[in-house]
Amino acid sequence: MLRKILLISASFGLLSSAVAQKQPLTAAQLFKGQSTNLFTALPVPAGWADDTHYLLSREGKWVSVDVKTGQETPYERPVSKTETGPEGSQNATLSPDGKWLAYTRDKKNLYVKDLASGQEKALSQDGSETVYNGYAAWVYWEEVLGRATQYKAFWWSPDGKYLAFMRFDEAKVPVFTIAGATGQHGYVENQRYPKAGDPNPNVKVAIAEVGTGKITWVDFDSSVDHYLGTPFWSPDSKTLILQWKSRGQDNLKLVAVQPETGAKAEWVSETQKTWVDWLPSLQFLKDGFILQSDETGWMHYYLHGADGKRKNAITSGDFTVTGISLVDEKNKWLYFTARKENSARNDLYKVKFDGKGLQRLTFGDFYHQVSVSPQGTYFLTTYSNLQTPARVALADAKGKVLRELADNRGTAYDTYSLAKTEMIRVPIADGYELPVSIKYPVNYEAGKKYPMLISIYGGPNAGTVYDRWSYTPTAQWYAQEGLLQVAIDHRASGHFGKKGQNYIHRDLGKWEIQDYSDVVKALIAKGMVDPKKVAITGGSYGGYVTALALTRGADVFTHGIANFGVMDWHLYDSEYTERFMDTPAENPDGYKTSSVLTYADKLKGTLRIVHGTMDDNVHMQNSIQLVDKLENLNKHFEFMIYPGARHGFGAGKAKHAQMETARFVYRYLLEKPFPEEVFE
């Protein structure tokens, strides 16, 4: 069981004598900006001007580079035309033909402006305190459409003729009150926030013909409890593809809508026993499209005909695809990235549309971030691993490196004793080999037991262990001070596909804590960890896992800092929670066994609970309920609040939080006086 750890860790001992000859980094070099020449800035690959000229960005200046000669010429970036909406408007967006400007005003109604005449036209008029047209309800912004949308819920057709938008009615969504403490009397914010099992916003989709102002509502029964996801316009603007999900989120449909009539036809329907995730994109072809699905237990690409019917799998096997880099429709090649050779690395591949001729194009044992030329003749890659700082290279279609373009290593890189980081896989009882990254103390001694700090997020399909270069001054300083720093990914982290994720359905927390505990026990058995100093920390879902580790996992974990965590899943939003847990009425036992409150009586280590008072994502209610439970149980714990802070901390509060985390590390793990001058 421990053989892999022994073999890999033993290799580090061979390097210790060489590392000892190098000089450590000083606090002034790490935190005060004193020069080290440790690293040099890398140029940023910025796409392709054409198939034989790639683009690089250096300190804000762009150059076009000839792939054959390496000759650089200044490059002027095409600047997209922009228009500013009127005062009080949100998300002003030009139509693709540049004739119209769309925007919402006061979050309520959607407008378009004819840029030639300057005339404004209202596409909706029923906006109110609970009805928003083209502006997303909170739960849709956070969980369905995504934060990057900035609440925008309207989409131009490619020809600029139509504007699709969502209408949200939150009248039945419960209000959560958030109290602000500033001023003499304080203030309150009233937030429409559906928690698990609550009524969701009622959502409808409309398509506006902007020239005439005609509004066509898509033919959905608005009384049915469902979700509508990000839509996709076909390239010819003749069809709007809508994503529809059941409230239970175990059925996802793609529905083709005709913009003139609102009539719809079902293209694709996928059902799973657990849940189905939203589609981030849809790759259209001249006679069909490429769609991703993880219904086999692994995320893969599939070829569909123009009628929506699946023709064949393009990729297959026990690995996860991560993105499409290029579609060569003429020659029927798909260039894509995947975590195939190693689940902690990303590589570039190409394969025929019929699934034959799979080829790996990237090289070595590295994590690759790639940019493929328009015809697939070349690609740029920024590559690294945990031991190798990032490099940039140009390669041809066969994966042959034509030119190394840049290296992140500075001229003095080899003169400093940097902490060694490596990735191992720890086998556990039921067959999984869990990925673990370990940053060793700089002067690591085999057989010595070190205090350990585990940093995690821990959410479903949200792993943190990747074989790519990572360097931060704080982590380097802690390594010089003798702290073992670790990250662990459990079976549902994404390394093991949807098969691994399915374990946590209706039972969040169980497998996370079991898997993390098994890894910690293995490291303790190796003799490298002090079992009295096993600390864990994280934020949001990581705050949840941390609090659960110090309660449900109290026999293994001894210290923890739980930042703005969900302490009971009854208290989090409907879409995210029910995706994994179903509703409280459907799964009462699961909600009980997944709650930190259920295990509060088991707390015996040192737990610090941290929360911002104005957190509108994970409400401070979560931490308050845990605090109340712990006080009633007469348990010792620490509690730090950040007045006015939202989900995560702003600049001023973040500095204080970092300082207090460092104090925690020095007091409980390193057991040294806190060097305030280092962190101030």
WOJOSUL-V813186 format. One record per helix or strand. SS is the DSSP state (H for helix, E for strand). FROM is the first residue (numbers start at 1). TO is the last residue. Records with the same first field share a line. If there is no record, write none. Layout:
SS=FROM-TO / FROM-TO
This chain:
H=3-13 / 16-20 / 27-31 / 138-145 / 147-149 / 413-415 / 473-481 / 497-504 / 510-526 / 541-549 / 569-571 / 574-581 / 588-594 / 596-602 / 621-632 / 651-670 / 676-679
E=23-23 / 39-39 / 44-50 / 53-58 / 61-66 / 72-74 / 89-94 / 100-105 / 109-114 / 120-122 / 131-133 / 135-135 / 152-152 / 154-156 / 162-169 / 175-180 / 187-192 / 195-195 / 202-209 / 214-217 / 226-233 / 240-246 / 251-257 / 264-271 / 283-285 / 288-293 / 300-305 / 310-313 / 320-328 / 333-339 / 347-352 / 359-360 / 367-372 / 378-385 / 388-396 / 401-407 / 409-409 / 416-416 / 421-427 / 433-439 / 450-455 / 484-488 / 529-539 / 559-563 / 573-573 / 606-612 / 638-642
